[in-house]
Amino acid sequence: MPGAIKQLDKPVNAQLPKYQVLADQLRAQIQSQELNPGDRLPTFAEMRAKFNVTSITVERVYGVLEQEGLIERQPRRGLFVAQQKRVLTGNIGFIRSFGFQSTQEPFTVHLNQGIQRTATRQQQRLISVETALGWKATDLIKNVDGLLLSGHPDSTNREIVRMKPAHMPCVSLLVVADGMTSVVMDDYGAAKIAVEHLLENGHRRIACLMQETRNISHILRDRVAGYEDAMEHAGIEIKSGWEHLADAKQVVQARQTHLQWGREQMSLWLKSDWRKLKCTAILAQNDHVAIGAMQVLQEAGINVPGEVSMMGFDGTELCDHVTPCLNSVQLPLEQMGVKAMELLMDQIQSGRAEEQIIMLPAKLRTGNSVAQV
């Protein structure tokens, strides 16, 4: 607004030209955001009257600022503070949630390979930070051009969207997040692939072993829904007890790995009603849970896959390092990392943050842990 200019002081430094003193003061107001993009500057007549300068001096003031890209002339409207050109740092902030901190697990390794390979090709520096709920990203946000998130709950994603500048691109990996682009797996379709594989091998009594986080996790909600719908489509009623959905809070509090959790839950299941259920197959939350459950079954003298077949999710090389080799649904982990980085870079270069969902398909990875019945 034109009134903002009245905060300028009249030129008093006789060693500097009047136009330079006025230009310096206006520049300082723009850089300190006392004047914001879109604010209209005083007319030539207003400048002449207030500062007792000539039109030539006013033209020089505005000419300097226009050349610096700080102001712009709009025909028939006047002079306005310009939108500032972005100065890119070449830094990308990669914020990993507590559940994805381990950089040694095959799941994380493959995801990171896609991210890092694309960052290197695009000549970007990744600033990687591990965070749990409540972590403040303010310092990181100041020094990056965009943010890449992995596996955060909705509350954390909302907080980061609130904290970051509106124009800053942000991409969520693995989970759908409001207010940003999300690159996710088709977890629903992946679960259907797993169940259909078991059905094709004659299994009708298929159990499901997962954590009870459907109210906060898109991943597990979609996997359980895929399992349930595939069973319904096959005309199979899921009996009470087939779905073993355990409290995930215990995992966090005990800081268990998925392998430990799989062993613990299968042990509890064996002590309760597992044998009464007469299920011939288990669809497990991921490969680590499947392997933990498989170990406990074998230790209890239950043959895998002779008596109980086992299916996992992830489909990394981990499946080949157990006996029997694990049947799993292979997730497009590296492709996800590549796609997320490519979309983030496109948004950084265009200067536009976008909200969209990109879903990548999974495929079956066969092993020896599923037998025909």
C-alpha positions as CSV (number, residue, x, y, z in Angstrom):
1,M,0.0,0.0,0.0
2,P,1.3,3.5,-0.8
3,G,1.1,4.5,2.9
4,A,4.0,2.2,3.8
5,I,6.5,4.6,2.2
6,K,5.9,7.3,4.9
7,Q,8.2,5.2,7.1
8,L,11.1,6.3,5.0
9,D,13.4,9.0,6.4
10,K,14.2,12.1,4.4
11,P,17.8,11.9,3.0
12,V,20.2,13.4,5.5
13,N,23.5,11.9,4.3
14,A,25.1,14.6,2.2
15,Q,27.8,12.2,1.0
16,L,25.3,10.0,-0.9
17,P,23.0,11.1,-3.7
18,K,19.4,11.4,-2.7
19,Y,18.3,8.7,-5.1
20,Q,20.7,6.2,-3.5
21,V,19.6,7.0,0.1
22,L,15.9,6.5,-0.9
23,A,16.7,3.3,-2.9
24,D,18.6,1.9,0.1
25,Q,15.7,2.6,2.5
26,L,13.1,1.0,0.1
27,R,15.4,-2.0,-0.5
28,A,15.7,-2.5,3.3
29,Q,11.9,-2.4,3.7
30,I,11.4,-5.0,0.9
31,Q,14.1,-7.3,2.2
32,S,12.8,-7.1,5.8
33,Q,9.2,-7.8,4.5
34,E,7.9,-4.5,5.8
35,L,6.9,-4.2,2.1
36,N,5.6,-7.4,0.6
37,P,5.1,-8.7,-2.9
38,G,2.1,-7.0,-4.5
39,D,2.3,-3.8,-2.3
40,R,1.9,-0.6,-4.4
41,L,4.6,2.0,-4.2
42,P,4.0,5.8,-4.2
43,T,3.5,7.6,-7.4
44,F,6.1,9.9,-8.8
45,A,4.0,12.9,-7.6
46,E,3.8,11.5,-4.1
47,M,7.5,10.9,-4.0
48,R,8.3,14.4,-5.3
49,A,6.0,16.0,-2.7
50,K,7.2,14.0,0.3
51,F,10.9,14.1,-0.3
52,N,11.3,17.3,-2.3
53,V,13.0,15.6,-5.2
54,T,12.7,15.8,-9.0
55,S,11.1,13.3,-11.3
56,I,14.6,12.4,-12.5
57,T,15.6,11.4,-9.0
58,V,12.4,9.3,-8.5
59,E,13.1,7.6,-11.8
60,R,16.6,6.8,-10.7
61,V,15.3,5.4,-7.3
62,Y,12.8,3.1,-9.0
63,G,15.1,2.3,-11.9
64,V,17.8,0.9,-9.5
65,L,15.2,-1.3,-7.6
66,E,13.6,-2.5,-10.9
67,Q,17.0,-3.5,-12.2
68,E,17.6,-5.5,-9.0
69,G,14.3,-7.3,-9.6
70,L,12.8,-5.9,-6.4
71,I,9.9,-3.9,-8.0
72,E,8.0,-4.1,-11.2
73,R,6.0,-1.7,-13.4
74,Q,2.4,-2.6,-14.3
75,P,1.0,-0.6,-17.2
76,R,-1.8,1.8,-16.1
77,R,-1.5,0.6,-12.5
78,G,1.8,1.8,-11.2
79,L,4.8,0.3,-9.5
80,F,4.6,-2.7,-7.2
81,V,6.9,-4.8,-5.0
82,A,7.8,-7.8,-7.2
83,Q,7.6,-11.5,-6.3
84,Q,11.2,-12.4,-5.3
85,K,13.1,-14.9,-7.3
86,R,13.9,-18.0,-5.5
87,V,17.5,-18.7,-4.7
88,L,17.8,-22.5,-4.7
89,T,20.2,-24.2,-2.2
90,G,20.5,-27.6,-3.9
91,N,19.5,-29.2,-0.6
92,I,16.6,-31.7,-0.1
93,G,15.4,-32.4,3.4
94,F,14.7,-36.2,3.9
95,I,12.7,-36.7,7.1
96,R,12.4,-40.3,8.1
97,S,9.9,-41.4,10.7
98,F,10.9,-43.5,13.7
99,G,9.6,-46.7,12.1
100,F,12.0,-46.3,9.1
101,Q,15.2,-45.3,10.8
102,S,17.1,-48.5,10.3
103,T,19.3,-48.0,7.2
104,Q,20.5,-51.6,7.2
105,E,17.2,-53.4,6.5
106,P,16.6,-54.4,2.9
107,F,13.3,-52.5,2.8
108,T,15.0,-49.2,3.7
109,V,18.1,-49.9,1.6
110,H,16.1,-50.3,-1.6
111,L,14.0,-47.3,-0.9
112,N,17.1,-45.2,-0.1
113,Q,18.9,-46.4,-3.2
114,G,16.2,-45.0,-5.5
115,I,16.2,-41.7,-3.6
116,Q,19.9,-41.3,-3.5
117,R,20.5,-42.3,-7.1
118,T,18.0,-39.7,-8.3
119,A,19.4,-37.1,-6.0
120,T,22.9,-37.7,-7.4
121,R,21.7,-37.6,-11.0
122,Q,19.9,-34.3,-10.2
123,Q,23.0,-32.9,-8.4
124,Q,21.1,-32.5,-5.2
125,R,22.4,-32.9,-1.6
126,L,20.2,-35.0,0.7
127,I,20.0,-33.8,4.3
128,S,18.7,-36.8,6.1
129,V,17.0,-36.5,9.5
130,E,15.4,-39.1,11.7
131,T,12.4,-38.0,13.6
132,A,9.6,-39.2,15.8
133,L,6.4,-37.4,16.7
134,G,6.9,-33.9,18.1
135,W,10.2,-33.2,16.3
136,K,10.4,-29.6,15.1
137,A,11.7,-29.2,11.5
138,T,12.1,-25.4,11.6
139,D,15.9,-25.3,11.3
140,L,15.9,-27.9,8.4
141,I,13.2,-26.1,6.5
142,K,15.2,-22.9,6.4
143,N,18.0,-24.6,4.5
144,V,16.3,-26.8,1.9
145,D,14.4,-26.4,-1.4
146,G,11.9,-29.2,-0.7
147,L,11.0,-32.0,1.8
148,L,10.8,-35.7,1.4
149,L,8.9,-37.6,4.1
150,S,8.7,-41.3,4.7
151,G,6.2,-43.2,6.8
152,H,4.9,-40.5,9.1
153,P,1.5,-40.6,10.8
154,D,-1.1,-38.0,9.7
155,S,-0.5,-35.8,12.7
156,T,3.2,-35.3,11.9
157,N,2.5,-34.7,8.2
158,R,-0.1,-32.0,9.1
159,E,2.4,-30.3,11.4
160,I,5.1,-30.2,8.8
161,V,2.6,-28.8,6.2
162,R,1.7,-26.1,8.7
163,M,5.3,-25.2,9.5
164,K,6.8,-25.1,6.0
165,P,6.5,-22.2,3.6
166,A,3.4,-22.5,1.4
167,H,5.4,-22.6,-1.8
168,M,7.8,-25.3,-0.6
169,P,7.2,-28.6,-2.3
170,C,6.8,-31.6,-0.1
171,V,6.4,-35.3,-1.1
172,S,5.3,-38.1,1.2
173,L,6.6,-41.7,0.7
174,L,4.6,-44.8,1.6
175,V,1.6,-43.1,3.2
176,V,-1.0,-40.7,1.7
177,A,-0.6,-37.2,3.2
178,D,-3.0,-34.3,2.8
179,G,-1.5,-31.1,1.4
180,M,1.3,-32.7,-0.6
181,T,2.1,-35.2,-3.3
182,S,2.1,-38.8,-2.1
183,V,4.0,-41.7,-3.7
184,V,2.6,-44.9,-2.3
185,M,2.3,-48.7,-3.0
186,D,-0.9,-50.3,-4.0
187,D,-1.2,-52.1,-0.6
188,Y,-4.8,-53.1,-1.2
189,G,-3.9,-54.7,-4.5
190,A,-0.8,-56.3,-3.0
191,A,-2.9,-58.0,-0.4
192,K,-5.3,-59.3,-3.0
193,I,-2.3,-60.7,-5.0
194,A,-1.2,-62.6,-1.9
195,V,-4.6,-64.0,-1.0
196,E,-5.3,-65.0,-4.6
197,H,-1.9,-66.8,-4.7
198,L,-2.9,-68.8,-1.6
199,L,-6.4,-69.5,-3.1
200,E,-4.8,-70.8,-6.3
201,N,-2.9,-73.3,-4.2
202,G,-6.1,-74.6,-2.6
203,H,-6.1,-72.7,0.7
204,R,-9.5,-71.7,2.1
205,R,-8.7,-71.1,5.7
206,I,-6.3,-68.2,5.5
207,A,-5.3,-66.3,8.6
208,C,-4.0,-62.7,8.8
209,L,-1.2,-61.5,11.2
210,M,-0.8,-57.8,11.4
211,Q,-0.6,-54.9,13.9
212,E,-3.8,-53.1,14.8
213,T,-2.9,-49.6,13.4
214,R,-5.6,-49.4,10.8
215,N,-7.0,-46.2,12.3
216,I,-3.7,-44.4,11.7
217,S,-1.9,-46.3,8.9
218,H,-3.1,-46.3,5.3
219,I,-0.7,-49.2,4.7
220,L,-2.2,-51.7,7.1
221,R,-5.7,-50.5,6.6
222,D,-5.4,-51.2,2.9
223,R,-3.7,-54.5,3.4
224,V,-6.4,-55.8,5.8
225,A,-9.1,-54.5,3.4
226,G,-7.4,-56.3,0.5
227,Y,-7.3,-59.5,2.4
228,E,-10.9,-59.2,3.5
229,D,-12.2,-58.3,0.0
230,A,-10.3,-61.1,-1.7
231,M,-11.7,-63.6,0.7
232,E,-15.2,-62.3,0.3
233,H,-14.8,-62.3,-3.5
234,A,-13.9,-66.0,-3.2
235,G,-17.0,-66.7,-1.2
236,I,-15.1,-67.4,2.0
237,E,-16.4,-66.1,5.3
238,I,-13.6,-65.0,7.6
239,K,-14.1,-66.9,10.9
240,S,-13.6,-65.3,14.3
241,G,-10.0,-65.5,15.2
242,W,-8.6,-65.7,11.7
243,E,-7.5,-62.1,11.9
244,H,-4.8,-61.6,14.5
245,L,-4.5,-57.8,14.7
246,A,-2.4,-57.1,17.7
247,D,-1.8,-53.8,19.6
248,A,1.0,-51.9,17.9
249,K,1.6,-49.7,21.0
250,Q,3.4,-52.7,22.6
251,V,5.9,-52.8,19.7
252,V,6.8,-49.1,20.1
253,Q,7.0,-49.3,23.9
254,A,9.2,-52.4,23.8
255,R,11.2,-51.1,20.8
256,Q,10.7,-54.5,19.1
257,T,11.8,-55.3,15.7
258,H,9.2,-56.7,13.3
259,L,11.0,-60.1,13.5
260,Q,10.7,-60.1,17.4
261,W,7.1,-59.0,17.1
262,G,6.3,-61.8,14.7
263,R,7.9,-64.4,17.0
264,E,6.1,-63.0,20.0
265,Q,2.7,-62.9,18.4
266,M,3.0,-66.4,16.9
267,S,4.0,-67.8,20.2
268,L,0.9,-66.1,21.9
269,W,-1.3,-67.4,19.1
270,L,0.0,-71.0,19.6
271,K,-0.7,-70.8,23.3
272,S,-4.3,-69.6,22.7
273,D,-6.5,-70.8,19.8
274,W,-4.3,-71.3,16.8
275,R,-4.7,-75.1,16.6
276,K,-8.5,-74.8,17.0
277,L,-8.7,-72.4,14.0
278,K,-7.3,-75.1,11.6
279,C,-5.9,-72.4,9.3
280,T,-3.6,-73.7,6.6
281,A,-2.0,-70.4,5.6
282,I,-0.9,-67.1,7.2
283,L,-0.7,-63.7,5.4
284,A,1.8,-61.7,7.5
285,Q,2.3,-58.0,7.8
286,N,5.8,-58.1,6.1
287,D,8.6,-60.4,5.5
288,H,10.2,-59.9,8.9
289,V,6.9,-60.8,10.7
290,A,6.4,-63.8,8.4
291,I,9.9,-65.1,9.1
292,G,9.5,-64.6,12.9
293,A,6.2,-66.5,12.8
294,M,7.6,-69.2,10.6
295,Q,10.5,-69.7,13.0
296,V,8.1,-70.2,16.0
297,L,6.0,-72.6,14.0
298,Q,9.0,-74.7,13.0
299,E,10.3,-74.7,16.6
300,A,6.9,-76.0,17.7
301,G,7.2,-78.9,15.3
302,I,4.8,-77.5,12.8
303,N,6.0,-78.0,9.2
304,V,6.2,-74.9,6.9
305,P,4.8,-75.2,4.3
306,G,3.5,-78.8,4.8
307,E,1.1,-77.9,7.6
308,V,1.0,-74.0,7.4
309,S,1.9,-72.0,4.3
310,M,3.4,-68.5,4.8
311,M,3.1,-65.2,2.8
312,G,4.9,-61.9,3.4
313,F,5.1,-58.4,2.0
314,D,8.2,-56.5,0.7
315,G,9.8,-59.2,-1.4
316,T,13.4,-58.2,-0.9
317,E,16.4,-60.6,-1.0
318,L,15.7,-61.4,2.6
319,C,13.2,-64.0,1.3
320,D,16.0,-66.1,-0.1
321,H,18.0,-66.2,3.2
322,V,15.5,-68.4,5.1
323,T,14.3,-72.0,4.8
324,P,12.0,-72.4,3.1
325,C,12.4,-69.4,0.8
326,L,9.6,-67.1,1.6
327,N,6.7,-66.4,-0.8
328,S,6.0,-62.7,-0.7
329,V,4.5,-59.7,-2.5
330,Q,7.4,-57.7,-4.0
331,L,7.0,-54.0,-3.5
332,P,8.4,-51.4,-6.0
333,L,10.7,-49.8,-3.4
334,E,13.5,-48.4,-5.6
335,Q,10.9,-47.2,-8.1
336,M,9.1,-45.4,-5.3
337,G,12.3,-43.6,-4.2
338,V,13.0,-42.6,-7.8
339,K,9.5,-41.4,-8.5
340,A,9.2,-39.4,-5.3
341,M,12.5,-37.6,-6.0
342,E,11.6,-36.9,-9.6
343,L,8.3,-35.4,-8.6
344,L,9.9,-33.3,-5.9
345,M,12.5,-31.9,-8.3
346,D,9.8,-31.1,-10.9
347,Q,7.9,-29.1,-8.3
348,I,11.1,-27.3,-7.0
349,Q,12.1,-26.3,-10.6
350,S,8.6,-25.1,-11.4
351,G,8.1,-23.3,-8.1
352,R,4.7,-24.9,-7.6
353,A,3.8,-27.3,-4.7
354,E,1.2,-29.8,-5.9
355,E,-1.1,-32.3,-4.2
356,Q,-1.6,-35.6,-6.0
357,I,-1.4,-39.4,-5.3
358,I,0.9,-41.7,-7.3
359,M,0.2,-45.4,-6.7
360,L,2.7,-48.0,-7.8
361,P,1.7,-51.7,-8.3
362,A,3.3,-54.7,-6.6
363,K,3.9,-58.2,-8.0
364,L,4.2,-61.8,-6.7
365,R,7.6,-63.2,-5.7
366,T,7.4,-67.0,-5.4
367,G,9.4,-69.1,-3.1
368,N,8.9,-72.4,-1.2
369,S,6.8,-71.3,1.8
370,V,3.4,-72.0,0.1
371,A,2.3,-75.6,-0.6
372,Q,-0.8,-76.9,-2.3
373,V,-3.6,-78.4,-0.3
